[in-house]
Amino acid sequence: MSLLVLGTVAFDSIETPFGSRERILGGAATYCALSASYLCNDIRMVSVVGRDFPEAHLQMLRARGINTDGIQQRKDLDSFFWAGRYHRDLNTRDTLDTQLNVLAEFEPVVPEDSRNCDYVMLGNLMPSLQRKVLEQMKSRPKLVVMDTMNFWMDHFWDDLLTTLTMVDVLTVNDEEARQLSGEYSLVKAAKKILTMGPKVLIIKKGEHGAMLFDGQRIFILPALPLEDVFDPTGAGDSFAGGWIGYLAHSGQLEHSEFKRAVVYGSALASFTVEQFGTERLANIAPGELGARLAQFSELTQFDLPFEG
Amino acid sequence: MSLLVLGTVAFDSIETPFGSRERILGGAATYCALSASYLCNDIRMVSVVGRDFPEAHLQMLRARGINTDGIQQRKDLDSFFWAGRYHRDLNTRDTLDTQLNVLAEFEPVVPEDSRNCDYVMLGNLMPSLQRKVLEQMKSRPKLVVMDTMNFWMDHFWDDLLTTLTMVDVLTVNDEEARQLSGEYSLVKAAKKILTMGPKVLIIKKGEHGAMLFDGQRIFILPALPLEDVFDPTGAGDSFAGGWIGYLAHSGQLEHSEFKRAVVYGSALASFTVEQFGTERLANIAPGELGARLAQFSELTQFDLPFEG
């Protein structure tokens, strides 16, 4: 099945306790599409880059089978740029610089031949832009997943609520789930968010894993324990890309598939954090993903002597 | 198999966002033995109470099949008393009052007919007292589990290290694992702690579940998501009691059993936090534990279309 991915394609400058990188390839759509590309062979990106964006990055994406026709390139502006520094615990970070550049005037255009995609991933972006993509689709996609963040809750609340009513699945982190719902308990937060539009909610908890709320059913998968998380940038987007990428591959929309998709998303995200930026995610060798899935099984699966 | 449980039997006064209770039954050994009593029918407690301790509490323990012969009763001193107030997130608490009373002069004595117990749970207590129990055993138990806390790391470091060399399993929370090892990464912390004596380490992460480190192998089980955690007091001791109680029941010491034991421990702890003190843990109806285990399966188990 075809998967459309909306989101940023950007330059990131990143400092972690393990080192730093200047102006490396980043952006929500980049991580999301790269991650999905291990599972789904028909991915179309919708984004914007600037005059400073090297063709080599686009070639790398295309080499992974990703269609980049929907990535506009502005000749008069630079690419979106973000710089951040992670703290020792890698759960918190300071933004050192944000230059919107091309993003300030971005109007997403879904190429004509991508307007019937079955699966749509609305990466973190202004909610009105996420909506614009949905409005360009010729028919209702089978599944629409939306990622968002606290910034849109702080400044674009009504807009966010409107877009929320149009999506099937929302992914947020635990603090964002609390802010969106006004509830501290994540179970209560999920109940409330599931009345706001989405039928499925995924709460990303970083090193503590991910929670899937599918109506009354809950599934939890821990993150893979690592000696060191090298660079957490893009982990959430890699998770989302793996999640929807698995579903686009399987074509089934049922609870057992949603659970499997969490395992695939978590496995792919576990690669992302092992190196800076997309260095690891873009270079997963054949067999490595399967081995990582088996690690997740060993980590979480048990059998009981009896049940009931 | 027989299980010996060392630890406090106490009065607790507890305030949570949901209400408060004055001088209710508490103590590490109480929670631990009550929890294990659903799985193991030969439990002997070693502890001390004071002149103010009602016979009804001891009768309740005996009614659950727990042998209380090793609980000394001092006629000249009051029972250990702790008062605390939990914050809104229920992960942090302030100690309002601690009265050691009988604990200040406690010398644990293992009754003659309990000195050959197969399984020993050393509940959180001064490390030298934990050691005194091991020294009274006639032969090396099949399994010795030790719980401890940051207080002993702060004030009885050498003593703690000595006792650590004598146990098979250590249970601590994430902050304590970091303090004990000097490592922030829990994977690195576990590696270091497993060189200090224990062959197995369990890191309790409260709402984020529990991690079992068994040599090179890791198993993680999330906690049961609850709308409200009513009172977290005793959750860690209930977990430990369920963990060793399951193993004492099964008689097997292998990795798959250690994993199952984590599920039993987590299931029993999930009852504890539903009401104040031991109110819920002491009153689990037939069938309720089995239903809770099935909930943990639904929450965590998945199947993959392929592996490897």
Interface residues (C-beta under 8 A of the other chain):
Chain A: R88 D89 Y184 S185 L186 V187 K188 K205 H208 G209 M211 R217 I218 F219 I220 L221 P222 P225 L226 E227 D228 S250 S256 K259 R260 V262 V263 G290 A291 L293 A294 S297 E298 L299 T300 Q301 F302 D303 L304 P305 F306 E307 G308
Chain B: R88 D89 Y184 S185 L186 V187 K188 K205 H208 G209 M211 R217 I218 F219 I220 L221 P222 P225 L226 E227 D228 S250 S256 K259 R260 V262 V263 G290 A291 L293 A294 S297 E298 L299 T300 Q301 F302 D303 L304 P305 F306 E307 G308
